[in-house]
Amino acid sequence: MGVIGREVRREFYSIGEVCDLLDLKPHVVRYWETQFPALEPTKNRAGNRVYRAADIELIARIRELVHEERYTVEGAQQQLDRAAGSAEGAERAREALKRVQIGAVVSELREVAELLEPPG
């Protein structure tokens, strides 16, 4: 099942795992890192990006703003700036991650249901 459907529990995740979890391409995440100052993953000794739970929640919130609420990158940045440092902003990021995870589970369940349907 990969990372999808699991809660974020480990301390560090690779960009590939984050992309699998949030249904994004790595180049999109890397681009967002250049556009959203709050999104600044650390790098490990090998120089690879490593993401913490807070980073993943922020990426999920950005994804929600850009892909679902249809904000431009600039508009999404303004929304994040308004919520920065507030408990509400952090909660919205956590909820965005939960919605992505639930959507992924539902999608996987639909695929399984299709496989189990009798032919014809």
C-alpha positions in Angstrom: 0.0 0.0 0.0 3.0 2.3 0.2 2.6 5.5 2.3 -1.0 6.1 1.2 -3.5 5.4 3.9 -1.0 5.5 6.8 -0.7 8.3 9.2 2.4 10.4 9.2 4.4 8.8 12.1 8.0 8.6 11.2 10.3 11.5 11.7 11.6 11.9 8.1 10.2 11.1 4.7 11.8 11.2 1.3 10.4 13.4 -1.5 9.2 10.2 -3.3 7.2 9.2 -0.2 5.7 12.6 0.2 4.7 12.7 -3.5 3.1 9.2 -3.2 1.3 10.3 -0.1 -0.1 13.5 -1.6 -0.4 12.4 -5.3 2.1 15.0 -6.5 5.1 15.0 -8.8 8.5 15.8 -7.3 9.0 18.8 -9.6 5.8 20.3 -8.2 7.1 20.0 -4.6 10.5 21.3 -5.6 8.8 24.3 -7.3 6.6 25.0 -4.3 9.8 25.0 -2.1 11.0 28.0 -4.2 7.6 29.8 -3.9 6.7 29.2 -0.2 9.3 30.3 2.2 7.8 28.3 5.0 8.4 25.1 3.1 12.1 24.5 3.7 12.9 20.8 4.2 16.2 19.8 5.6 18.7 17.7 3.7 20.3 14.5 5.0 24.0 13.7 4.8 23.6 12.5 1.2 22.1 15.8 0.2 18.6 14.5 -0.3 15.5 16.4 0.9 13.9 15.0 4.0 10.5 16.1 5.1 9.0 16.1 8.6 5.3 15.8 9.5 4.9 19.6 9.6 6.4 19.9 6.1 4.0 17.2 4.8 1.0 19.0 6.4 2.1 22.3 4.8 2.4 20.7 1.4 -1.0 19.1 1.8 -2.5 22.5 2.6 -0.7 24.1 -0.4 -2.0 21.3 -2.6 -5.5 21.9 -1.3 -5.3 25.6 -1.9 -3.8 25.3 -5.4 -5.5 22.2 -6.8 -8.8 22.1 -5.1 -9.6 25.7 -4.0 -8.0 26.9 -7.3 -5.9 29.6 -5.8 -2.9 30.8 -7.8 0.5 30.3 -6.1 0.4 33.9 -5.0 -3.1 33.6 -3.7 -2.2 30.4 -1.8 0.8 32.3 -0.3 -1.4 35.1 0.9 -3.8 32.5 2.5 -0.9 30.9 4.3 0.5 34.2 5.4 -2.8 35.1 7.0 -2.9 31.8 8.9 0.8 31.8 9.8 1.5 31.2 13.5 -2.1 30.6 14.3 -3.6 27.5 15.8 -6.2 27.6 13.0 -3.6 27.6 10.3 -1.9 24.5 11.8 -5.2 22.8 12.2 -6.2 23.5 8.6 -2.9 22.0 7.4 -3.5 18.8 9.5 -7.0 18.6 8.2 -5.8 19.0 4.6 -3.4 16.1 5.1 -6.3 13.9 6.5 -8.5 14.7 3.5 -5.8 13.7 1.1 -5.2 10.5 3.0 -9.0 9.7 3.1 -9.3 10.5 -0.6 -6.4 8.1 -1.4 -8.0 5.3 0.7 -11.4 5.8 -1.0 -9.7 5.7 -4.4 -7.9 2.5 -3.5 -11.1 0.9 -2.2 -12.9 1.8 -5.5 -10.1 0.1 -7.4 -10.5 -3.0 -5.3 -14.3 -3.0 -5.7 -13.9 -2.8 -9.5 -11.5 -5.8 -9.4 -14.0 -7.8 -7.3 -17.0 -7.1 -9.6 -18.1 -10.1 -11.6 -17.4 -9.7 -15.3 -20.2 -8.6 -17.7 
